[in-house]
Structures are given as structure tokens and as C-alpha cells.
Amino acid sequence: MTNLVRHRLFWPSAVLVLLLASNVFFAPRFFTITLQDGHLYGSLIDILRSATPLALVALGMTMVIATGGIDLSVGSVMAISGALACLIIGGLPDQDSVAGVLIAVGVALALSALLGVWNGVLVAVIGIQPIIATLILMVAGRGIAQLITDGQIINVSSAPYRVIGAGYLFGIPVSVIIVAVVVAAAALIIRRSALGVLVESVGASPTASRLAGIRARGLTITAYVFAAFCAGIAGLIFSSNVASADSNAAGNLIELDAILAVVIGGTALTGGRFSIAGSVLGAVLISALDITTYTIGVPAETTLLFKAVVVVVLCLSQSAAFRAVVFRRRNPAPVTPAVEVSA
Amino acid sequence: MIGISAPPQPETAVVAPRRRRGLDRRHIPVLVTLGLLVGMYGLGVANYDNFSDTQVFLNIFVDNAFLLVVAAGMTFVILTGGIDLSVGAVVALTTVVAATLLHAGWPAVVVLPLVLLMGTSLGLGMGAVIHYFKVEPFIATLAGMFLARGLSLLINRNSIPITDPFWTAMAQNRIRFGPGIFISTSVVIALVVVLIGAYVLAYTRFGRNVYAIGGNADSALLMGLPVKRTRIAVYTVSGFCSSLGGVLLSFYMLSGYSLHAQGMELDAIAAVVIGGTILTGGSGYLFGTVLGVMVLGMIQTIITFQGDLSSWWTKIVIGILLFAFIVLQRLVTRRTT
């Protein structure tokens, strides 16, 4: 029992369950999932669907934070990726051509990865603090996205493109499947090889890992490229869902939500140990929070207050200084249970 | 660590200025900014009619007085090696609370100190959390940002007009130097804040402690400097400056709105960086921040005069300038080692 309570995903899971359960009082049919026209419908599916962009961004952010960095530019990368894809599709002679959409998606993702290289080089090669290095792209990126769309909202009417964000496969939303595949692939590659351990060692102590012969520079750049790539996919899902590219709304403030999701998932901002499952759980929790506020009928703005409380509580519980003050009497020994790292 | 409280690095320590001819390396970023500003002004005068009007130059201050105050507070925080993301939200909260109370009929003499006190206590709270619980400044002020923005949205989602006689008087009052040449009262307030801030940083014990902590917090502690008090104080100063900036913004806009000042934290950080303050702390001048705010204002003025350039070029140019100055900082700090 104590092991269960001490597991680092216990509290986020408990909060998620409580949050979902509280909806039943306001909407009795909250947990009902129905099958209409071969598509699954229901509040739970809504939560998963609206969590998809955030879960992807949080996944990338987890790897960056694990190296001891942070990526503020993910929202801008989302905007650029969606803008470029919509621009290319809008210029196609036939917007419904699958090949054309695939090219647009490929180009958008390639540009996103390139932006990740830019971030990574600034951090790992030039040695700029991550928060500042990615601030540059955060500020300039939204300008670039508006430059691509010429300040307009580009609307597209492409059936293949719509599938990414709004389509269904075997009754399940395609966006959820995409996220599940990306998360599973990332978890497999990172945890079934030495990659995860190497990233953790770079985050825990760059100097020690360099002395141990780890190529920290390449790993750090890879983490930023991965984060930008994930943000690129998230941007495609977002713009495909609304069938347009809106450079201002796409990924607005998502960097803060993503950081919050990562912190909720138990990854410390200081780098080192990370949990992919935790970050995805964090993203679902934030999405559930948004949907819950709609169900209960409280003004959506209160979610910001709730997030503030969550950030404070989580950070205080992660802070060794705070635990030392609060738990001094009850536990003389330092309470830092070595939880098994699991993805 | 996301690199905000830097590990002990001997190269960032405040080195006693070596007496030698030529430039002090610490002045290079400020001088580059000054050169850039003069260059941009020259470019504007050469290309556009009426750009050389004194009022065009003064309007940069009139339109950015609130940013100047906020950036001055941010300079204190960044000099200690920290960061304050809550400033924009505190500005918005201040305008909303002020507008709501004035709308309810409270007198201006009560509202004004009250909102300033509110912002200051928010800053004090964040500083205390950062210091006592060793929470990253980035995260603590992020929570402060959510809190302030959420509170202001909770109070009122709509824009509240301000009709209080004192506020409207402050909004319309112009200090005239000649026909068509004027500044607003807010500019005077902002400049007074900057002068006091510059004096505090350069000539008081508190100011020197700020530089010492930014140079190397561990050494500052070992030297017996009051690290705790100073670190909490800089966030309090930033909170005060944000709420004062909010008051100036409400003078300028004559309204309180929870969506005012969105992204202002980025503008303030950009102004401080372009002004030559090193982000790891310990080096920089408030005068540089003034130049940084002027550069941002100048970019907007040039884009307005050009006419056919769209507003997003502002963001791209600010991004390019940020990049250039951060790389310059790296080169300057690297050479001093």
C-alpha cells in the first residue's frame, strides 16, 4: 500500500480519477461512450482528443527537460508547421490529392525538425541558456508563421488533411492513434536502448557524463529536434482539426501547459530522471480539467487559478527544502524513495 | 537546473575593472545598443519625412512608459540571475482591480496605494517561495502568472472603462515644452523610477548586493552578504514595478482588462537583454534597459512609418536582435576569462 502511495504517478492519477468522478454529479452521462456511425462518442473521448496536441508537445518537452533544458518555442513551432502545411495544400491544384497532402506534411515536419536543430545548436554548441535560446524562436517564430500565412487565416478544404485531426479509424479518432503510436515508439526507442539512461545522465550532471565519455552535445541537439518534431505533428493535428492555419491561436501558451504536464508527471525541472508516461498522464489531466470546467459550468478562466494552485503544490512537494520543513517531525530520515524508472 | 541560478563559474564573477586604456568590456553591450539606436534613428530620418520631429522621438517614451517601469523591475531580477514571468499578468491584474474599485466608487487616493501594495505583496510572496523552498524562479513566477491572470479573469472578463477624474486627468495631462512638443505624466513617473533604480543599483549597499548575488550567489553568501533578504527584495521590487506599470497602463488605456499586457514579460525580458544585461546575472546597467526599451519602441515607429511592413516584422526583428545580443554577450563574457 505504501509503495502504491509513494509511486510518483499515484497523486496525478488520483487527482485525475477524482476530477473525472466529480463530473458525474453534473452530467450523469459523463462516462457513457456511444457508437454513432462507427465513431466513438463521449466525454472521455473528447478529453483524449483535446489532449492530443498537448500530449505530443509534453512528450518532446520531457526529453528536453530531462537533459536539463527547456523549450519555450514549441507553440511557435506548432504555428509554423500548421501554417506551412496549409499554405502548401492551399496551393495544390487538387486539394484532395493524397500525395500533395503527404508532401505538405513532410515539408512541415522537416521544417519543424530544422527549427529544433537551430534551438539545439544555440543551446549545445553556442552554450546559451535554454530558456533564453528558445525564447528567440518563441518571439520570432510567431512572426515567421504570420509571414507564411501573410497575416491571414488560411482555410483549406482537403479531405485527406482533415483526417489527421478530425478523422476516425476503427471508430477511434486518428489524432489519438497518432499520439499513441508516437508515444509508444518513443518509449520503445528511449527505454529499450541506452538512450534514456544517457539522456538522464546528461541532465543529472553534464560534466560527469562528459567525463564518462557520453557525447552530451549530440544528445542535447537530438532532444531539441525531437521536441520540435513533436510540436510539428501537434501543429498539424491542431490546424487539421480546424481545417485552417491561425498563426495566433495555434499553440498559444501551450509551452506553459506542456511544462506543467511534465512537472505533474513527476519529471523534475532540474533534469535527470524523467517519466514519459507521467507527462502523457499530465497532459490528459490538464485536458480533463478543461473539459470538467465546461461540464460543471464554472467560467473557463478558473482553470488558470486551478493550474496556479497545482503548480505551487507540485513544486513545493518536489522541493527538498519544503519537505525538510514539513516532514521533519514525522520522518527523521530524508524522504526520497528511489522509485523505479518506468516509461 | 534550467540554468537560472548558475553553478559557480569563476568567469562570471564580478572582476575588478582592470585599469587600462580603451573600453571596459562590460560597457560594450550597452555601447552596441546605443550605436544601434543611433543607427536606427539615422535610418528613420534619412528615409521618412517628419521622422526627425522631436515629438516622434518623445512618443517612443509616451507609448512605452509602462514597459520602461516593468523592464526596470525586471532588470533587478535578471541582475541576480533570476527571471520574472509574472510581470504581464500582474500589470493586467492591477488594471482590472483598479478599474473595478474605481467603478465601485472608491476614491483614487485609496485605490492607488492599494493596487501598488497588491503587486508588491505578490512579488514578495513569489520571492519568499523562490528563496525558502528553493523553487526555480521560472516555475514560481509562472505560478504567479497563472494566479494573477486567473484572478483578473475571475474578477471581470470584459474591459472595464475608467472614468475617475484623477485617472482621466493623468491620462490627458501633458507637459509641454513647446508647440506640439510634449510628454505625458507617465513618462515623468517612469523616468523618476529609472533614476531611483539606477541610483539604488550603483550607490547603495542593496544595489551592490544584487550584483554580487548575480555574479556568484555562493561567494556572496560566504562573504556574509544578506542573500536571503536581497533575493526576496528583487522580486518585491519587480512586483512593485509591475503594479506601477499597470497603473501607468491604465492611465494610458483608461480601462482595466484582463487581457491587457499579454506577452509583456517577453517584451520586458527582450528590452533587458538588448540593453546589455547578462542573463546569468551580475553585469548590466539600468541605463541599458532604457536603451533596450527605446530600441523596441524605435522598431515599432519605423514599421509604422514604413507603412507597407506588417506588424509581424516587429516580432521577427526583435527575435533577430535578441539572437544578435545574446551571441554578443557570449563573446564578451568568454573573452573576459
Interface residues (C-beta under 8 A of the other chain):
Chain A: G68 G69 I70 I126 G127 I128 Q129 P130 I131 I132 A133 L135 I136 L137 M138 V139 A140 G141 R142 G143 I144 Q146 L147 D150 G151 S247 L256 I259 V263 L269 T270 G271 P299 E301 T302 T303 L304 L305 F306 K307 A308 V311 V312 C315 L316 S319 A320 A321 F322
Chain B: M1 I2 G3 I4 I83 V129 Y132 F133 K134 V135 E136 F138 I139 A140 L142 A143 G144 M145 F146 L147 R149 G150 L151 L153 L154 R157 S258 L266 I269 A270 V273 L279 T280 S310 S311 W312 W313 T314 K315 I316 I318 G319 I320 L322 F323 I326 V327 R330
